Amino acid sequence: MHGHYEVYSEKIRDGDEKKQLKAQETIQHKRALQERDIQKVEVTPSTREKEMIQAAEAAVDAFIRQLGADAAHFPANSIHVVRPGSIEALSPRHKGAYCALLEQYCVVERQPSETAFALTVVHELLHLKSPKMIRIYEDPQNPRLYRAGLMMTARKKADPSGAEYDYFARLEEGIVAEASNRIFDVLSKQNESVRAEVTLFASIKPWLDKLMLEGGHFTSQKRAEMLGGLRAIPIEDARATLEKLESQDVSDDEKLTDLHRRFLEWRRNGAIAEAERADERRKLRILVDDLSFGSNGRFSREQIMTRFFEANFTGSYLALARTVEEILGKGSFRQLAEAFGEERPEGGSSFYGSGGPPS
């Protein structure tokens, strides 16, 4: 392979050189057709968006390199910024963004919050910068994604003629979401725009907590979890909201009523930067806790989590598989692959991203 695929350590297996070249031509042709549709809703990134894309990629690369993996630059023309509300028409299963793992590009909607925009780019780049492998079956004009990070696509042995199955798909999403969360922590300290949005929103959070408390529907733990998943809103929205909340001429009841209205509006407009994939992250953390506890002190929680990160971003399963089977027993790694996997119907797309794995 050459060019883009070589950069990302992608390999095509099970075919002679002629078949490999044909498969590569097919992938590039598919990408050109897909990008033709994208161009209809694409916008030229603003200076700030370009800066946020650069900041996002730098943070992703730093995270990946800490794991001993390669982190090659992702071409700017492979990150498409589109008008708000455009994603659903391009890829109905996704909201806000998606990436094409086979064709190696991503599409991100323009967002009011710079933090939300940056973290969306972070999420998609984490998917795209994981090691990939493509397999040619009988027809070189139908190359299939075989591996993407920890995820592996294959037919189940029990049903070889049935649908393909994405082993570890949900776990891969949890790993990406957990990595994204850690990168957010870095950006919120090091990036001026993100830090400004996060800091201002932190002053609003106690009022949101009070709003939820008065609603009477959430425990203190649930409120803390929900608030923890809310990260930022645009600077202008935060300033206007704080001005109202800090006013001496408005009662607390009126302030909470106004805040509730504003919150619903932020949600409708996609103005809130939120932690993504809460369910997948929660299941990953439970698994990590179980493995750490089951190791009887041999592995800390952080050591186990690092094993998952390394497997996903270096492409090497061995250390993770050995650790899992040492703790849970022989065959347990395969069991996890199925338990955290999902079926992919014949002809399923290679699109992946913030809105969910392909089906």
C-alpha positions in Angstrom: 0.0 0.0 0.0 1.1 3.6 -0.4 0.0 7.1 0.6 -2.7 7.4 3.2 -2.9 3.7 4.1 0.8 3.4 4.6 0.7 6.4 6.9 -1.8 4.8 9.2 -0.1 1.4 9.1 -3.0 -0.2 7.3 -2.5 -3.5 5.5 -4.5 -5.4 2.9 -4.4 -9.1 3.5 -5.4 -12.2 1.6 -4.6 -11.1 -2.0 -1.8 -10.8 -4.5 -0.4 -7.4 -5.4 -2.8 -6.9 -8.4 -5.8 -7.5 -6.1 -4.4 -5.2 -3.5 -4.0 -2.4 -6.0 -7.6 -3.0 -7.2 -8.9 -2.9 -3.7 -7.1 0.3 -3.0 -8.6 1.9 -6.2 -12.0 0.7 -5.1 -11.6 2.4 -1.7 -10.5 5.6 -3.2 -13.4 5.6 -5.7 -15.9 5.0 -2.8 -14.4 7.9 -0.9 -14.6 10.2 -3.9 -18.3 9.3 -4.4 -19.0 9.8 -0.7 -17.2 13.2 -0.6 -19.2 14.4 -3.6 -22.3 14.2 -1.3 -20.4 15.8 1.6 -19.4 18.8 -0.6 -23.1 19.8 -0.9 -23.2 20.7 2.8 -19.6 21.4 3.5 -18.4 24.8 4.8 -14.9 26.3 4.8 -13.5 26.0 8.4 -13.1 29.3 10.1 -9.8 30.3 11.6 -10.9 29.3 15.0 -12.1 25.9 13.8 -8.8 25.3 12.1 -7.1 26.2 15.4 -9.3 23.8 17.4 -8.7 21.0 14.9 -4.9 21.5 15.3 -5.3 21.6 19.1 -7.4 18.4 19.0 -5.0 16.5 16.8 -2.0 17.6 18.9 -3.6 16.3 22.0 -4.7 13.0 20.4 -1.1 12.5 19.1 0.4 13.2 22.5 -1.9 10.6 24.1 -1.2 8.0 21.5 2.5 8.4 21.6 2.6 8.0 25.3 1.3 4.4 24.6 4.2 3.8 22.3 2.1 4.0 19.1 2.6 5.9 15.9 0.6 9.2 15.5 1.0 10.4 11.9 -0.5 13.7 10.9 -4.0 13.4 9.5 -4.5 15.5 6.3 -6.6 18.6 6.6 -8.7 17.7 3.6 -9.8 14.5 5.4 -11.6 16.4 8.1 -14.8 17.8 6.6 -16.7 20.5 8.5 -20.4 20.7 7.5 -23.4 22.8 8.3 -25.4 22.0 11.5 -28.0 19.3 11.0 -26.3 17.9 8.0 -25.0 14.6 9.4 -28.4 12.8 9.6 -28.8 13.2 5.8 -25.3 11.8 5.1 -25.3 9.0 7.7 -28.7 8.5 9.4 -27.4 6.5 12.3 -25.1 9.3 13.5 -25.5 12.7 15.1 -23.0 15.5 15.1 -20.2 13.6 13.5 -19.0 10.3 12.0 -15.8 8.9 10.5 -15.4 6.4 7.6 -12.8 3.9 8.8 -12.3 2.2 5.4 -12.1 5.4 3.4 -10.2 7.3 6.1 -12.0 10.7 6.6 -14.3 12.2 9.1 -17.3 14.6 9.0 -18.0 17.0 11.8 -20.9 19.5 12.1 -20.1 23.1 12.9 -20.9 23.7 16.6 -21.5 26.8 18.7 -19.2 25.6 21.5 -15.5 25.5 20.6 -15.0 22.8 23.3 -17.8 20.7 21.8 -16.3 21.0 18.3 -12.7 20.2 19.5 -13.9 17.1 21.5 -15.9 15.8 18.6 -12.8 16.0 16.4 -10.8 14.3 19.2 -13.3 11.4 19.2 -13.2 10.9 15.5 -9.4 11.1 15.3 -9.1 8.5 18.0 -11.1 6.1 15.8 -9.2 7.0 12.7 -5.7 6.9 14.2 -6.1 3.4 15.6 -4.3 0.6 13.5 -6.5 -0.7 10.6 -6.4 -3.9 8.6 -8.4 -4.5 5.4 -9.2 -8.0 4.1 -10.0 -9.0 0.5 -12.3 -12.0 0.2 -13.1 -13.3 -3.3 -13.8 -9.9 -5.0 -11.0 -7.3 -4.8 -13.7 -4.7 -5.7 -15.3 -5.4 -2.3 -12.5 -4.9 0.3 -13.8 -5.2 3.9 -12.6 -3.7 7.1 -11.1 -6.5 9.2 -9.6 -4.7 12.2 -9.8 -1.2 13.6 -8.0 -0.9 16.9 -9.4 -3.5 19.3 -12.5 -4.2 17.1 -12.3 -7.2 14.7 -14.9 -8.0 12.1 -15.5 -11.6 11.2 -18.2 -14.2 10.7 -19.1 -16.2 13.8 -17.8 -19.8 13.6 -21.2 -21.1 14.6 -22.8 -19.4 11.6 -20.1 -18.9 8.9 -22.7 -18.0 6.2 -24.4 -15.4 8.4 -23.8 -11.8 9.1 -20.4 -10.4 10.0 -19.9 -9.7 13.7 -17.9 -6.7 15.1 -16.1 -8.3 18.0 -15.2 -5.8 20.8 -17.2 -3.0 19.0 -18.7 -1.6 22.2 -15.5 -2.0 24.1 -13.6 -0.1 21.4 -16.1 2.7 21.7 -15.7 2.7 25.5 -11.9 2.9 25.1 -12.2 5.8 22.7 -14.6 7.6 25.0 -12.4 7.1 28.0 -9.4 8.4 26.0 -11.4 11.4 24.9 -12.3 12.1 28.5 -8.6 12.1 29.4 -7.7 14.4 26.5 -10.5 16.7 27.6 -8.8 17.1 31.0 -5.6 18.1 29.2 -7.3 20.6 26.8 -9.3 22.1 29.7 -5.9 23.0 31.3 -3.7 23.8 28.3 -6.1 25.3 25.6 -7.2 28.8 26.3 -10.5 28.5 24.5 -11.5 25.3 26.2 -10.3 26.5 29.6 -12.4 29.7 29.2 -15.6 27.9 28.3 -15.1 25.2 31.0 -14.3 27.8 33.7 -17.4 29.9 33.0 -19.7 26.9 32.8 -18.3 25.7 36.2 -20.0 28.8 37.7 -23.3 27.8 36.3 -23.2 24.2 37.4 -24.2 24.9 41.1 -27.4 26.5 39.7 -28.1 23.5 37.5 -27.6 21.3 40.5 -30.1 23.4 42.4 -32.5 23.2 39.4 -32.3 19.4 39.4 -32.7 19.3 43.2 -35.9 21.3 43.1 -37.2 19.0 40.4 -37.0 16.2 43.0 -36.3 13.5 40.4 -32.6 12.8 41.0 -30.5 11.5 43.9 -27.3 13.5 44.8 -25.2 10.8 43.1 -27.3 11.0 39.9 -27.0 14.8 39.9 -23.3 14.6 40.3 -23.0 12.1 37.4 -25.2 14.3 35.1 -23.3 17.5 36.0 -20.0 15.7 35.5 -21.0 14.9 32.0 -21.8 18.5 31.1 -18.5 20.3 30.2 -19.1 23.6 28.6 -21.3 26.0 26.6 -20.3 28.9 24.3 -18.7 31.8 26.0 -21.4 34.2 25.0 -24.2 32.0 26.4 -22.3 31.5 29.6 -21.7 35.2 30.2 -25.3 36.1 29.5 -26.6 33.4 31.8 -24.2 34.3 34.6 -25.3 37.9 34.3 -28.9 36.9 34.9 -28.0 34.5 37.7 -25.9 37.1 39.5 -28.6 39.8 39.2 -29.9 41.3 42.5 -33.1 42.3 40.8 -34.4 38.8 40.0 -35.7 36.2 42.5 -34.1 32.7 42.7 -37.3 31.2 41.4 -37.2 33.4 38.3 -33.5 32.7 37.8 -34.1 28.9 37.9 -37.1 29.2 35.5 -34.9 31.2 33.1 -32.0 28.7 33.5 -34.3 25.8 32.7 -35.5 27.6 29.5 -31.9 28.3 28.5 -30.8 24.7 29.2 -33.5 23.3 27.0 -32.5 25.7 24.3 -28.8 24.7 24.6 -29.8 21.1 24.2 -31.9 21.8 21.1 -29.1 23.8 19.5 -26.4 21.4 20.4 -24.6 24.1 22.3 -23.5 21.9 25.3 -20.2 20.0 25.2 -21.0 16.7 26.9 -19.1 13.6 27.7 -20.0 11.0 25.0 -20.7 7.3 25.2 -21.6 7.3 28.9 -22.9 3.7 28.8 -19.8 2.2 27.0 -17.5 4.1 29.4 -19.4 2.8 32.4 -19.2 -0.8 31.2 -15.5 -0.4 30.4 -14.8 1.0 33.9 -16.8 -1.9 35.5 -14.8 -4.4 33.6 -11.5 -2.7 34.5 -12.5 -2.7 38.2 -13.5 -6.3 38.0 -10.2 -7.3 36.4 -8.1 -5.3 38.9 -10.0 -6.8 41.9 -9.7 -10.3 40.4 -6.0 -9.9 40.0 -5.6 -9.9 43.8 -3.3 -6.9 43.8 -1.2 -7.9 40.8 -2.6 -5.1 38.6 -3.9 -1.7 39.6 -6.9 -0.2 37.9 -4.7 2.1 35.9 -2.5 -0.7 34.7 -5.5 -2.6 33.4 -6.9 0.5 31.7 -3.5 1.1 30.1 -3.6 -2.5 28.7 -6.8 -1.6 26.9 -5.5 1.6 25.6 -2.3 -0.1 24.3 -4.3 -2.9 22.6 -6.5 -0.4 20.8 -3.9 2.2 19.7 -0.9 0.0 19.1 -2.8 -2.9 17.5 -1.2 -5.5 19.8 -3.7 -7.7 21.6 -1.2 -10.0 23.3 -0.5 -8.2 26.6 -4.2 -7.5 27.1 -5.3 -11.1 26.2 -2.7 -12.6 28.5 -3.7 -10.3 31.4 -7.4 -11.0 30.9 -6.9 -14.8 30.7 -4.6 -14.8 33.7 -7.3 -13.2 35.8 -10.5 -14.7 34.3 -9.3 -18.0 32.9 -8.6 -19.5 29.5 -11.1 -18.5 26.8 -12.3 -15.4 28.6 -10.8 -13.0 26.1 -12.9 -14.5 23.3 -15.9 -14.4 25.6 -15.3 -10.6 26.2 -15.0 -10.1 22.4 -18.5 -11.5 21.9 -20.1 -10.0 24.9 -18.9 -6.5 23.9 -19.6 -7.1 20.2 -22.5 -6.5 17.8 -23.8 -7.9 14.6 -23.1 -6.2 11.4 -25.6 -7.0 8.6 -24.2 -8.0 5.2 -23.0 -4.9 3.4 -22.9 -2.8 6.6 -21.0 0.5 6.2 -17.6 1.4 7.5 -19.0 4.6 9.1 -18.3 4.9 12.8 -18.4 7.7 15.3 -20.1 9.7 17.9 -23.6 8.5 17.1 -22.9 4.8 17.3 -21.2 1.9 15.6 -22.4 0.8 12.2 -24.9 -1.9 11.9 
